[in-house]
Amino acid sequence: MFLRPSYCIVVMLSALWLGGCADTVTDGRPLKRFTDLVRDSTLTESEKKAAINELQKDKKRQQEQLDQGDGGPKTN
């Protein structure tokens, strides 16, 4: 009794899954290698120094606010 509906569901889901994979693979562009993807997302030395400098400034500003007593929760 439940065999036919479950069979149809399995067939439809597999067809949808394969259709989705086929759509992403055949976009006409060559696939990037994993090492290229990782290399693209790394920061250069100057970007690293700028990020560290910005974080240090933020930490210093937060510490100054705490030292002045402005770090507590605000009440209305």
N, C-alpha and C positions, 0 to 999 in steps of 0.2 A: 504494500500500500504506500509506504513512504519511499520506496526505492526510486520510482520515477522522478518525483520532485527533487529529491536530493541529488540524483544524477544530473538533472538539468541545472541545478544551482552550481554544482562543481564544474560543469562544462562552461557555463557563463562566466564564472569567476576566473577560470583559467584563461578564457579568451580575452577578458578585460585586462588581466595581468599581462599577458603577452602583448596585447595591443599597446599598453602603456610603455612597456620596455622597447618595443619597436619604434615608438614615436620619439623616445629620447635618444636612441642610438643613431638613427638615420637623419640627423639634422644637417649633414653635409660638411661639417667641420671635423678636422682630425681630433682625436682624443688627446688630451695632455697627459704627459707622464706624471706619476706621483711626485717624483723629485722636483719637477718644475712647479707643481702646485705648492709644495712646501716652501720652495725657494722664493716664490712670489709673495708669500705672506710674512716673510721675516723682515725685520727692521734693519736699516743701515746703521752704521755706528753713530752718525750724527742724529738720527731719529731716536736711537736708544738714549743718547746723552740728553736730548731735549725732553724726552718722556721722564727720565729720572729727575732732571732738574725741576720739571713741573710738579712731580709728586713731592719732591722735597719742599718746594715752596708752599704747596697745599698743606703739608704736614706742619710746617712752621706756622702758618697762618692759623691752623686749628689749635695748635698748642698755645699761641698768643691769646686766642679767644678764651681758652680754658683758664689761662692764668689771670685774665681780666675779670673772670666771673661771668662771662657771657655764654658759657657752654651749657648752662642748665636748660631745662625745658621751659618753653615760653608759656605764660599763662595770660589769659584774656581778662 
